[in-house]
Amino acid sequence: VQNNLLTSENINGLIPNQLKELILDFNSIRIFNKNLITPNNSLETLSLQSNDFLLNNSNTFQHLYKLKRLNLARNNIKTIPKGLFKFTRSLEHLNMDRNPLLPLSTDTFSGIESSLRNISFQSCSLTS
């Protein structure tokens, strides 16, 4: 459902539990409705590129236990909340390209140290 006019307010209902890939690129989604993703979902790939998506708390990706690929490129993300990845312990690929991030801390990737295989922070103005 990429390249549409979706906003956080007009995404209702539940993602089907058997769905493995959800591409929401190039919309206007800022936050997830907390009921959108149920605890027994099968989501392995989530892409939210170019949405102005907010990482406003560490429970943003709650229930994404099977997630392997996460694309948050081009979202104007300025910080990664502590504990953001505590629910995504299977995450292998993370794309944070073109976000004006502040410097990363030593515990930014806490929870995914052993699963992470590929990470991209292209054009993020990192200084440390």
C-alpha positions in Angstrom: 0.0 0.0 0.0 2.8 2.4 -0.9 2.4 5.8 -2.6 -1.0 6.5 -1.3 -2.5 9.2 1.0 -2.7 7.1 4.1 -2.4 8.8 7.5 -2.2 7.4 11.0 -5.9 8.4 11.5 -7.2 6.5 8.5 -5.5 3.1 9.1 -8.1 1.1 11.0 -8.6 -2.5 11.9 -6.0 -5.2 12.3 -3.2 -6.5 10.2 -4.0 -10.2 9.3 -2.0 -12.5 11.5 -0.7 -14.5 8.5 0.7 -11.3 6.7 4.5 -11.5 6.4 5.3 -8.3 4.6 3.8 -4.8 5.0 5.1 -2.0 2.7 3.7 1.5 3.7 6.3 3.6 1.9 5.5 7.2 0.7 2.4 7.9 2.7 1.8 10.2 5.7 1.9 7.8 8.6 3.3 9.3 11.7 2.4 6.7 14.4 0.9 3.2 14.6 -2.5 2.7 16.1 -1.6 0.5 19.1 -4.2 -2.2 18.1 -3.0 -2.4 14.5 -0.6 -5.3 15.1 -1.7 -8.1 17.4 0.6 -10.2 19.6 0.4 -13.4 17.4 1.3 -11.7 14.0 3.7 -13.2 11.5 5.2 -9.9 10.2 8.8 -10.3 9.0 9.2 -7.2 6.8 8.0 -3.7 7.7 8.8 -0.7 5.5 7.8 2.8 6.5 10.1 4.8 4.2 9.2 8.5 3.6 6.3 8.9 6.1 7.5 11.3 8.8 7.1 8.3 11.1 7.8 9.2 14.7 9.8 7.0 17.0 8.1 8.5 20.1 8.6 5.7 22.6 10.2 2.3 23.1 6.9 0.4 22.6 6.5 1.5 19.0 7.3 -2.0 17.6 5.6 -4.0 20.4 4.5 -7.4 19.2 6.9 -7.5 16.2 8.8 -10.6 17.6 9.3 -12.1 14.2 10.4 -9.0 12.4 13.5 -9.5 10.3 13.6 -6.4 8.0 12.8 -2.8 9.1 13.0 0.2 6.8 12.7 3.6 8.4 14.6 5.6 5.8 13.6 9.2 5.0 11.4 9.9 8.0 13.1 12.9 9.7 13.9 10.7 12.7 16.1 12.7 15.1 16.5 10.2 17.9 16.1 6.5 18.7 14.4 5.9 22.0 16.2 3.7 24.5 14.8 0.1 24.3 13.2 0.6 20.9 14.4 -2.8 19.7 13.5 -4.8 22.9 10.6 -6.5 21.0 12.4 -7.1 17.7 15.0 -9.6 18.8 14.9 -11.3 15.3 15.7 -8.1 13.4 18.5 -8.8 10.8 18.2 -5.8 8.5 17.8 -2.2 9.6 17.7 0.8 7.2 17.7 4.3 8.8 19.1 6.1 5.7 18.6 9.9 5.3 17.3 10.7 8.8 18.9 13.6 10.6 19.8 11.5 13.6 21.6 12.6 16.7 24.7 10.6 17.7 24.0 7.0 18.6 24.6 5.7 22.1 26.2 2.5 23.2 22.8 0.9 24.0 21.0 2.0 20.8 20.9 -1.5 19.4 20.3 -3.2 22.8 18.2 -6.4 22.1 19.4 -7.0 18.5 23.1 -7.3 19.0 23.1 -11.0 18.1 20.5 -10.9 15.3 21.5 -7.8 13.3 23.3 -8.7 10.0 22.9 -5.5 8.0 22.6 -1.9 9.0 22.4 1.3 6.9 22.7 4.9 8.1 23.5 6.6 4.8 23.4 10.4 4.9 22.4 10.7 8.6 25.0 13.3 9.6 26.4 11.0 12.3 29.4 12.4 14.2 30.2 9.5 16.5 
